[in-house]
């Protein structure tokens, strides 16, 4: 045989081997690095919007979550987060995500209160003694997740929702002078949202629901006499100290609120299983990180509001707190015909009865230890 005849089978065999090896390598690569989606040739991009002004720390929390997902997916999913108003108004987020105008967003469930009042039970109200972290425990382990899915389905919301990020108790609000009794609210032009609208209306206030970025301008123009928003950092960044020098601490109107991360359901369901798992774990990682950042930043701004901005803080009188609870019960009683509201309410009460009792019985107060090491420095004066 000629040399050419000898080489042909060897060449054919070698080509066959290389083809097989290439297929095996491609298969291994597919196992190690699954395709993002059928036909996908590059990273998946999502355009989001928060319900917060760009300068608010809440928008920073939204960017923090997006960065975690972008980093954890190695750039296979890229979430861009725009501030409130960039595409739709803050209160229009749910509709925009449902329709696919936005792929997702960052906000709070109570901003959708007008769609279904039961959404306010995720943080707008006393939560039957639960704090925000306990309420998130109810959401994950006490049936809240299933109830939220049922609720969103009932109003045709095409979204996947992840409540996260437990907020500390929010102040009663910013006022021209200290609140000393429940009757001080009578005739007051006041800003709040959700079922808190009913609570403060029940206290005698004339309530106006405004997004965060519109509150200080409204107070500056005299359209509001007083308002509540959320925390020392947000309130300082938004300029509350420019229009008021009195802040009342402690309230039952929103002592257990949390944030919401929301995806368009069609877009979310189309993601690979591995990517959805990364997102779900990123939510919990961002939730804890947000809690740590909040403690650090809020405590700094709380001091600076007093030292630099000359704000006076007062503890809300117990008479006002007690009245809030009574008025809240009156507000929820009006919703006796809202079946999903009642279902969420009963589920929360059942969880709160044992979880809050456990917490109260086991958790030692910080006050004694703080006074022991730092002297008696009350957080706020009595009004």
C-alpha positions as CSV (number, residue, x, y, z in Angstrom):
1,X,0.0,0.0,0.0
2,X,1.1,3.6,-0.7
3,X,1.8,6.1,2.1
4,X,-1.4,7.9,1.0
5,X,-3.5,4.7,1.5
6,X,-2.0,4.2,4.9
7,X,-2.8,7.8,6.1
8,X,-6.4,8.0,5.0
9,X,-7.9,5.7,7.7
10,X,-5.7,7.3,10.3
11,X,-6.8,10.8,9.3
12,X,-10.5,9.7,9.3
13,X,-10.1,8.1,12.7
14,X,-8.4,11.1,14.1
15,X,-11.1,13.4,12.8
16,X,-13.7,11.2,14.3
17,X,-11.9,11.3,17.7
18,X,-11.6,15.1,17.6
19,X,-15.3,15.5,16.7
20,X,-16.2,13.2,19.6
21,X,-13.9,15.1,22.0
22,X,-15.3,18.4,20.9
23,X,-18.8,17.2,21.6
24,X,-17.8,15.8,25.0
25,X,-16.1,19.1,25.9
26,X,-19.2,21.0,24.8
27,X,-21.4,18.7,26.9
28,X,-19.2,19.2,29.9
29,X,-19.3,23.0,29.4
30,X,-23.0,22.8,29.2
31,X,-23.2,21.0,32.5
32,X,-20.8,23.4,34.2
33,X,-22.1,26.6,32.5
34,X,-25.8,26.1,31.5
35,X,-27.2,28.2,28.7
36,X,-29.0,31.2,30.0
37,X,-32.0,30.5,27.8
38,X,-32.6,28.7,24.5
39,X,-31.1,30.7,21.8
40,X,-29.5,33.2,24.2
41,X,-26.1,34.3,23.0
42,X,-25.3,36.9,25.7
43,X,-26.3,38.0,29.1
44,X,-29.9,38.6,30.0
45,X,-30.7,42.3,30.7
46,X,-33.5,43.6,32.9
47,X,-34.6,47.1,33.3
48,X,-36.0,47.9,36.8
49,X,-37.3,50.9,38.6
50,X,-37.4,51.6,42.3
51,X,-40.1,53.7,44.0
52,X,-37.4,55.9,45.6
53,X,-35.6,59.1,44.6
54,X,-32.0,58.5,43.5
55,X,-30.6,60.2,46.6
56,X,-32.6,58.1,49.1
57,X,-30.8,55.2,50.9
58,X,-33.7,53.0,49.8
59,X,-32.7,53.4,46.2
60,X,-29.2,52.4,47.4
61,X,-30.7,49.2,48.8
62,X,-32.2,48.5,45.4
63,X,-28.8,49.0,43.7
64,X,-27.3,46.8,46.4
65,X,-29.6,43.9,45.5
66,X,-29.0,44.3,41.8
67,X,-25.3,44.3,42.3
68,X,-25.5,41.1,44.3
69,X,-27.4,39.3,41.5
70,X,-25.2,40.7,38.8
71,X,-22.1,39.5,40.7
72,X,-23.5,36.1,41.7
73,X,-24.5,35.3,38.2
74,X,-21.1,36.3,36.9
75,X,-22.8,38.9,34.7
76,X,-25.2,36.4,33.0
77,X,-28.0,38.5,34.4
78,X,-27.7,42.2,34.4
79,X,-30.2,44.3,36.3
80,X,-30.3,48.0,35.8
81,X,-32.2,50.0,38.4
82,X,-33.7,53.4,37.6
83,X,-35.0,55.8,40.3
84,X,-38.7,56.6,40.9
85,X,-40.3,58.5,38.0
86,X,-37.8,57.4,35.4
87,X,-40.4,55.3,33.6
88,X,-43.5,55.4,35.8
89,X,-44.6,57.2,39.0
90,X,-43.7,55.4,42.2
91,X,-47.2,54.2,42.8
92,X,-47.4,52.8,39.3
93,X,-44.8,50.2,39.8
94,X,-47.1,47.1,40.1
95,X,-48.9,47.9,36.9
96,X,-45.7,48.5,35.0
97,X,-44.1,45.3,36.1
98,X,-47.3,43.3,35.5
99,X,-47.5,44.6,31.9
100,X,-43.8,44.1,31.3
101,X,-43.1,47.8,30.8
102,X,-40.5,47.1,33.5
103,X,-38.9,43.8,34.2
104,X,-38.9,44.3,37.9
105,X,-38.8,46.8,40.7
106,X,-38.0,47.7,44.3
107,X,-40.6,49.2,46.7
108,X,-43.0,48.3,49.5
109,X,-46.2,46.3,49.3
110,X,-48.2,49.1,50.9
111,X,-47.7,51.2,47.8
112,X,-50.2,48.8,46.0
113,X,-52.8,49.4,48.8
114,X,-55.3,50.8,46.3
115,X,-55.3,47.5,44.4
116,X,-56.1,45.3,47.4
117,X,-56.2,46.6,51.0
118,X,-54.9,43.3,52.3
119,X,-51.4,44.2,51.0
120,X,-51.2,46.7,53.8
121,X,-50.9,43.9,56.3
122,X,-47.3,43.3,55.1
123,X,-46.1,46.1,57.4
124,X,-48.6,48.9,57.6
125,X,-50.0,48.6,61.1
126,X,-49.0,47.2,64.5
127,X,-48.7,43.6,63.1
128,X,-50.1,42.3,66.4
129,X,-46.8,43.0,68.2
130,X,-44.5,41.5,65.6
131,X,-41.5,43.5,64.4
132,X,-40.5,43.4,60.8
133,X,-38.1,40.5,61.2
134,X,-40.8,38.4,62.9
135,X,-43.3,39.3,60.2
136,X,-40.8,38.1,57.5
137,X,-40.5,34.9,59.5
138,X,-44.3,34.6,59.3
139,X,-44.1,35.3,55.5
140,X,-41.6,32.5,54.9
141,X,-42.6,29.9,57.5
142,X,-46.1,30.8,58.6
143,X,-48.0,30.8,55.4
144,X,-47.5,34.4,54.3
145,X,-45.8,33.5,51.0
146,X,-48.7,31.4,49.9
147,X,-51.2,34.1,50.9
148,X,-49.3,36.8,49.0
149,X,-49.3,34.6,45.8
150,X,-53.0,34.1,46.2
151,X,-53.6,37.8,46.7
152,X,-51.6,38.8,43.7
153,X,-53.4,36.2,41.6
154,X,-56.8,37.6,42.7
155,X,-56.0,41.0,41.3
156,X,-54.3,39.8,38.1
157,X,-50.8,40.9,39.0
158,X,-48.3,39.1,36.8
159,X,-45.5,39.3,39.3
160,X,-43.2,37.2,41.5
161,X,-42.8,39.0,44.8
162,X,-40.0,38.7,47.4
163,X,-40.6,40.6,50.6
164,X,-37.2,41.3,52.3
165,X,-35.3,43.8,54.3
166,X,-36.9,44.2,57.7
167,X,-37.2,47.9,58.7
168,X,-36.9,49.3,62.2
169,X,-39.9,50.9,63.8
170,X,-40.7,54.1,61.9
171,X,-41.1,57.5,63.6
172,X,-44.6,58.9,64.2
173,X,-43.4,61.7,62.0
174,X,-42.2,65.3,61.6
175,X,-44.2,68.2,63.1
176,X,-44.2,71.9,63.8
177,X,-44.5,71.2,67.5
178,X,-44.4,68.1,69.7
179,X,-47.4,65.8,69.8
180,X,-48.6,65.5,73.4
181,X,-52.0,63.8,73.0
182,X,-54.2,62.1,70.4
183,X,-56.3,65.3,69.9
184,X,-53.3,67.1,68.5
185,X,-53.9,65.3,65.2
186,X,-57.3,66.9,64.7
187,X,-57.3,69.0,61.5
188,X,-53.6,68.3,60.8
189,X,-52.7,68.0,57.1
190,X,-50.7,64.8,57.3
191,X,-48.9,62.5,54.9
192,X,-48.9,58.7,55.2
193,X,-49.8,55.6,53.1
194,X,-51.7,52.4,53.2
195,X,-54.0,51.4,56.0
196,X,-52.2,54.1,58.1
197,X,-54.3,56.5,56.1
198,X,-57.3,55.1,58.0
199,X,-55.4,55.2,61.3
200,X,-54.4,58.9,61.1
201,X,-57.8,59.8,59.6
202,X,-59.3,58.1,62.6
203,X,-57.1,60.3,64.8
204,X,-58.6,63.4,63.1
205,X,-56.0,64.2,60.5
206,X,-56.6,65.2,56.9
207,X,-54.5,62.7,55.2
208,X,-52.7,62.9,51.8
209,X,-50.8,59.9,50.4
210,X,-47.6,61.1,48.6
211,X,-44.5,59.2,47.3
212,X,-41.3,59.9,49.3
213,X,-39.8,62.4,46.9
214,X,-42.9,64.7,47.0
215,X,-43.3,65.0,50.8
216,X,-40.7,67.7,51.7
217,X,-41.7,70.0,48.8
218,X,-45.4,69.7,49.9
219,X,-44.4,70.6,53.5
220,X,-42.4,73.5,52.3
221,X,-45.3,74.9,50.3
222,X,-47.7,74.5,53.3
223,X,-49.7,71.7,51.6
224,X,-48.8,69.5,54.6
225,X,-48.5,70.4,58.2
226,X,-46.7,67.2,59.1
227,X,-45.6,63.9,57.6
228,X,-44.1,60.5,58.2
229,X,-41.7,58.7,55.9
230,X,-39.3,56.2,57.4
231,X,-36.0,56.6,59.1
232,X,-33.2,59.0,60.1
233,X,-31.1,58.5,56.9
234,X,-34.0,58.8,54.4
235,X,-35.6,61.6,56.2
236,X,-32.3,63.5,56.4
237,X,-31.4,62.9,52.8
238,X,-34.9,64.0,51.6
239,X,-34.6,67.2,53.6
240,X,-37.1,66.9,56.4
241,X,-34.8,68.8,58.7
242,X,-35.2,71.8,56.3
243,X,-38.9,72.1,56.9
244,X,-39.3,70.7,60.5
245,X,-37.2,70.6,63.6
246,X,-39.5,68.3,65.6
247,X,-39.5,64.5,65.1
248,X,-41.6,62.1,67.2
249,X,-40.1,58.7,67.7
250,X,-42.0,55.4,68.0
251,X,-45.3,54.5,66.5
252,X,-47.6,51.6,65.7
253,X,-48.6,52.8,62.3
254,X,-45.6,51.0,60.6
255,X,-43.5,49.1,63.1
256,X,-43.1,46.0,61.0
257,X,-42.6,47.1,57.4
258,X,-40.3,45.5,54.9
259,X,-39.3,46.1,51.3
260,X,-40.4,44.2,48.2
261,X,-38.4,42.9,45.3
262,X,-40.6,42.3,42.3
263,X,-40.1,40.5,39.0
264,X,-42.4,40.3,36.0
265,X,-43.6,36.7,36.3
266,X,-43.3,35.8,32.6
267,X,-39.7,37.1,32.5
268,X,-38.8,35.4,35.8
269,X,-40.4,32.0,34.9
270,X,-38.3,32.0,31.7
271,X,-35.0,32.1,33.6
272,X,-32.9,29.0,34.0
273,X,-33.6,27.1,37.3
274,X,-30.0,27.8,38.5
275,X,-30.5,31.6,38.0
276,X,-33.8,31.6,39.8
277,X,-32.1,29.9,42.7
278,X,-29.3,32.5,42.7
279,X,-31.9,35.3,42.8
280,X,-33.8,33.7,45.7
281,X,-30.6,33.4,47.7
282,X,-29.5,36.9,46.8
283,X,-32.8,38.2,48.2
284,X,-32.0,36.7,51.6
285,X,-28.4,37.9,51.5
286,X,-29.5,41.4,50.6
287,X,-32.1,41.3,53.3
288,X,-29.5,40.7,56.0
289,X,-27.0,43.1,54.5
290,X,-29.7,45.8,54.4
291,X,-30.4,45.2,58.1
292,X,-26.7,45.7,59.0
293,X,-26.3,48.8,56.8
294,X,-29.5,50.3,58.3
295,X,-28.2,50.0,61.8
296,X,-24.9,51.6,60.8
297,X,-26.3,54.4,58.7
298,X,-29.5,55.2,60.6
299,X,-27.6,55.6,63.9
300,X,-25.1,57.9,62.4
301,X,-27.7,60.1,60.8
302,X,-29.8,60.1,64.0
303,X,-26.9,61.8,65.8
304,X,-26.2,64.2,63.0
305,X,-29.8,65.3,62.8
306,X,-29.4,66.4,66.4
307,X,-25.9,67.8,66.3
308,X,-25.8,69.4,62.8
309,X,-29.4,69.9,61.9
310,X,-30.6,70.9,65.4
311,X,-33.6,68.5,65.3
312,X,-35.4,67.8,68.6
313,X,-36.6,64.2,69.1
314,X,-39.4,63.3,71.4
315,X,-40.9,59.9,72.3
316,X,-44.5,59.6,71.2
317,X,-46.7,59.6,74.3
318,X,-48.2,56.3,75.4
319,X,-51.7,57.8,75.1
320,X,-51.1,58.3,71.3
321,X,-49.7,54.8,70.9
322,X,-52.7,53.3,72.7
323,X,-55.1,55.3,70.6
324,X,-53.4,54.1,67.4
325,X,-54.2,50.5,68.4
326,X,-57.9,51.3,69.0
327,X,-58.3,53.2,65.7
328,X,-56.4,50.5,63.8
329,X,-58.9,47.9,65.1
330,X,-61.7,50.1,63.9
331,X,-60.1,50.4,60.5
332,X,-59.7,46.7,60.0
333,X,-63.2,46.0,61.3
334,X,-64.5,47.9,58.2
335,X,-62.9,45.2,56.0
336,X,-64.9,42.3,57.4
337,X,-66.2,41.6,53.8
338,X,-62.7,41.3,52.4
339,X,-62.1,37.6,52.6
340,X,-58.4,37.6,51.7
341,X,-57.8,40.5,54.2
342,X,-59.4,38.4,57.0
343,X,-57.4,35.3,55.9
344,X,-54.1,37.2,56.1
345,X,-55.1,38.8,59.4
346,X,-56.0,35.5,61.1
347,X,-52.8,33.9,59.9
348,X,-50.7,36.7,61.3
349,X,-52.5,36.7,64.6
350,X,-51.9,33.0,65.0
351,X,-48.2,33.3,64.3
352,X,-47.8,36.5,66.4
353,X,-49.5,35.0,69.5
354,X,-46.7,32.5,70.0
355,X,-43.7,34.2,68.3
356,X,-44.1,37.5,70.1
357,X,-44.8,35.8,73.5
358,X,-41.6,33.8,72.9
359,X,-39.7,37.0,72.1
360,X,-40.9,39.0,75.0
361,X,-40.2,36.2,77.5
362,X,-36.7,35.4,76.2
363,X,-35.2,38.7,74.9
364,X,-33.5,40.8,77.6
365,X,-34.0,44.5,77.4
366,X,-31.1,46.6,76.0
367,X,-31.9,49.6,78.3
368,X,-30.2,48.3,81.5
369,X,-27.0,47.3,79.8
370,X,-26.9,50.6,77.8
371,X,-27.4,52.7,80.9
372,X,-24.7,50.6,82.8
373,X,-22.1,51.3,80.2
374,X,-23.0,54.7,78.8
375,X,-25.0,56.4,81.5
376,X,-28.6,57.3,81.4
377,X,-28.9,58.9,77.9
378,X,-32.6,58.5,76.8
379,X,-33.1,58.3,73.1
380,X,-35.7,61.0,73.2
381,X,-37.4,63.4,75.6
382,X,-41.0,63.1,76.6
383,X,-43.2,65.5,74.8
